[in-house]
Amino acid sequence: MERTALGRRFIRKRIQKTMIGGDRTLNPAPLAALHLLLDGHRRSIPERLMREARTFASLAVSDACRNLTRLSLLREQNRQGNGTGDDSLMPENVYKIGIVGAGVMGRDIAQLAAAFDHPVRLKDVDTLPLARALASARALFEAQMAHGELTPEAVLEKMDLISPTTDFSGFARTDLVVEAVPEDLVTKGEIIRQTDRRVQPSAIIVSNTSGISISELAGYCGRPERFAGMHFLPPVHQVKLVEIIRGVHTSDQTVATLYHLARRWGKLPLVVKDSPGFLVNRLQAPYLAEALMLLQEGVAIDRIDGAMREYGFSRGPFQHLDQIGPAVAVQRFQLLAGHL
């Protein structure tokens, strides 16, 4: 097939679709390599090598190369540090995990912890979200099994690590508790207060809030130095970024422990200040607001989403709004109103 022009054109289209999903990309290297490979049959070996060298030189000084190199160096810096600036600080061992709230975020965090062999105590006020959480975790583990990443026995073992409850039984010996209830200061504060009374003094308590002040939430906790924000982004099993938010009283030891745990879980931890929206939502809110303004001006949703995917985003702004839901979106806009 590769010996005919039609065959090469077919191969090019298929490989291009595999490489970039059929969308254009701002990274020119994959398509440049494909072009050299498929067009090289008509040229001599010295000419092929010369074209390869020229293409490499051109790519090496491109904006994409500079940005990717910078990103690689930042990732390496992230991998080597602990988020505190004091690399001599050793993280504490975190084994048993407690999670309060079995909604979308709580259940996904539970599945992630179980995937890395942590016993998880998952609490909710009702049995229905707990049942849904177990079904969701099983579906994710079975998807891994379908790809040959887990055996059926391993799926059962990991599911056995997640223990549901409607009270705080089993929380007394947890090393880390994640609060993952809806975004309401009073609701979260009361959960944090109850959790603080039921866990051992050495336990770390974190909130998965996407924007409520960590220092304010710490006021409900009797151990503010052992309290922080740990904001996972949906879908938890796919998105690597985790915001670690330190409040006014959060200790370096707590930050270092959470940072190390996030890395163990295959995440990219980013320590941020306790400011409105933290980092992700502070950047995302204007982006989503502009998309809504374009819609108001008459631009079609598909056109807006398509333009952003073409630019390099994994999904468009309205696809993201569909995922988080209108209530959460409005709540985030209200939280940031007056700050941006």
N, C-alpha and C positions, 0 to 999 in steps of 0.2 A: 504493500500500500504506500509506503514512504517513497517509492520510486516514481510515482506519478504526481503531477501538480494537484490533481483533485484529491488524491489520498493525503498529500501533505497538508492541504487546506483543511481537510476533515480532522486530521490529527491535531493541527494547531487549535481548531475550535474546541475540540474535546479537552485538550490539556488546559487551554485557557479557562474553560468553564470549571475544571477541577481546581485550578490554582486560585481563582478569585471569584468563584461563584457566578461568573457571567457578568459581574460589575466591573467598571473601570476602577483602577486603583491609583493611589498617589505614590506607590512604591514601584519604580520602573524596573527594578532588577529582575524579577521573575520573568516578565515578558521579554526583556532584553536577552536573557539566557535562552528562552524558547526560540526567539528570532534567530539567534546565532546558530542554534542547533539545527533548525529546519532549513535554513538557507545555506548551510555550510557544504551541502553535497555538491554544489556547483563550483566550488572553489578549491584551489590547491591547499595543501596543508600549511605552507608558509603564509598564504593569504588568510586562511582561517585563524591562525595564531595572531597575525597582525590585527585582524578585526576584533578578536577577543581582547587583546591588550588595549586597543583604543576604546572599546566599549567599557572595559573595566576602569580605565583612567577617567572616562567621562562620568561614570557612576560614582567613583570615589570622591569626586568634588561636588556632588549634587547635594541639594538641601536634604533630600531623603536620607542620604548616607550620613550626613552630619547629625541629623536628628536621631537616627537609629543608633549611631555610635554613642551619642550623649545618653540616650535611653538605656543602652547596655551598661554604660559606666554607672548610671544611677541605680540600676538594678543590682549591680555588683556591690555598690556602696550599701544599699539596703540589706543585702544578704549578710554582709560582714558586721554590721552594727547591731545595737539592741534598742535603738530609739531614744537613748538618754544622753548620749555624748560621753558616757563613762563605760567603755568597753570591758572594764574589769568586773563590772557588776554581773553576777551570775543569776540566771533565772531560777525561780522555784519550780519544783515539780508539780505539775497539774495532772491529776488522773481522773478523779470522779467529777462529773459535770452535772449541775442542776440547771434546768431551763424552766422558766415560768412564762407560760403562754405558748399554746400549741397551734397558733395561727401559721400563716405561710412562712414567716421568718423563723419562728420558734421551731417548727418541724424541720425546716431545712438545716438549721444549725444543729439540731439533734442528730439528723442523718449524717452530717459532716463529722461530728464528734465520734459517732459510732463507727464511721468508716475508718477512723484512726484509732480504733480499739479502746475508746473511753466508755466506761459505764455511764449511762445517761439516765437521770431521773427527770421525766418530763411532766410538768404540772399544768393543769388547766381546770377551770371551775366546772366544766361539763365534759362528759365522756365522748360526745360526738366529735369535737375537734381532735381529741386524743386518738380516736379510731381513724380519723382522716390522716392524722400525722403518721400513724403506723403504716397505713396503706401507701402513703406517699413515699416513705422511706423504703418500704419493700419494693416499690416500683423502680426507684433509682438503683437499688442494689441488683435487682433482676435485670435491669438494663446493662449494668456492668457485667453480669453473668452472661448475657447474650453476646457481649463483645469478647468473651473469654478472659475477662479481668478477674472474675470471682468464680469459685466453684459453688455448687448448690449448698454444700456444707458451710462454706464461708458466709453465704447469705443468711443462713439460719443463725450462725454464731453472732453476726453483727446485729441482726434483728433482736436477738436475746439481750443485747446490751442496752436496748431502749426500754425503760420501765415506766409506764404511764401511771399517773396518780391524780386525784382531785384534791389532795391536801399536801401538807409539807412533810409528810412522812418520807424518810429516806434522804432528807436534805442535811441532816445534822453532820454528816461526814464528807460532804462535798468540798472540793478544793476551789471550785469556781462555779458561780451561779450567774446565768445570763437572764436578765429581765427582758422579755420580748412581748410585752402587752401593747395595746393600741397607744398611739401618740397623744397622751393626755397627761399633763403634769401631775395632777392630783392622783389619778389612777396609778401611774408609775411610782409616784412617791409612796403611796400606801403599800404597794407590792414590795418596794425596796425596804420599807420599815419592817414589814412582816418577815421578809427574808433575813434581814440583819439580826433579828431576834432568834432565828432558828438554825443558823449555821455556826460552825466553829470559828473562834476568833481569828484564825489564820486564813480563813477563806477570803477570796477576792470576789467582789460583786461588781458586775458590769451591766450597763444598760445598752440595748441595741437601738437606742433612739437615733433618729435621722436628723434631729435638729434641736431638741430641747436642751437647755444649758445643763451640762454635767455638774458644774459647781452648785447650781440650784438643786438638782436632784440629790447631790451629796448631802444636802441639809437634812434629808430623811434618813441618812445612814449614820450609825454611830461609829463607823470606821472610815472616815472620808479619805484617809491615806490609802485604803484598800479598795477604793471605789473609782471607776473610770468608765468611759464610754468605749464600746467595741461595736462599731457599726458595720455590719455585713451588708452587701448589696445583692439584690435578687438578680437571677437565680443563684443562690449561694454556692451550689455545686459547680458553677461555671465561672462566675466573676471572681477574679483573684484579689482585687483590692479590698482591704479592710481598713477602715479608719479607727485608729486608737486615739481617743480624746482624753486628754488629761485635764482634770479640774484644778482648781486653785491648790487643793491639798493632796492631790494624787502623788504618791511617792514614786521615785525612780525605780524602786524595786518592783512595784506593781506594773509600771510601764514595761520594764525589761521582761517580766514574766509573760505578759500578754503578747508582746512583740515576738518572743521566742515561740510561744504556742501557735500564733498565727502562721509563722513560717513553717512549723512542723506540720501544719494542716495544708501546706502548699499554697498559702496566701501571700499576698504582697502587702505587708503592714505599713501604714503611713501614720506617723504620730502628728496630730494636728492640735491647734489651740482650741479652747472652748469659746468659739465665736459663732454668731448666728449662721446656721447652715453648715458649720464646719468647713470642709473643702468641697465635697462632691455636690451637695445641694446649693452651695453658694455659687458654684459655677453653672450648675444645671438650671437653676431657676430663671436666669435671664434668657437662656437658650430656649426653654419651654415657653416662656412669656412671649418671646419674639415669634415663635411658631404660631401661637394663638393669635397674635396680632396679624400675621400674614393670612391666617384663616378668616379673620374678621374682615380683611381687605378683599377677600374673594378668591384667594389662591386655594386650589383643591388640596385636600389632605394627602392624596396619593402623590401629588407633585412635590409637596414639601418633604414627605418621608423619603421619596425616591431620590431627591436632590441630596439629602444628608447621607443616605446609604452610598450614593455614588461618590460622595466626598470622602468616604472612608468609615463612617459610623456603622456599627453592627446592626442598628435599627434606627428608624426615624423617631422624631419627637412624639408623634401621636401613637406610634406603637408602644413607646415607653409609657405614655399616659394611660393607655389601655391596660398595661401590665400593673401599674401601681394603683390604678383606680382613681376616679374623680375626687372622692372624699380625701384621700391622702394628698393628692395634688393641691387641692384648695387649702388644705391644712398647712402644707409647706409654704405656699405663697403667703398665707396670712402670717406665718411665723417670721418670714423674712421681710415682710412689708415694713418700710421705714428704715431698713438696714442697708439696702442696696440702692 
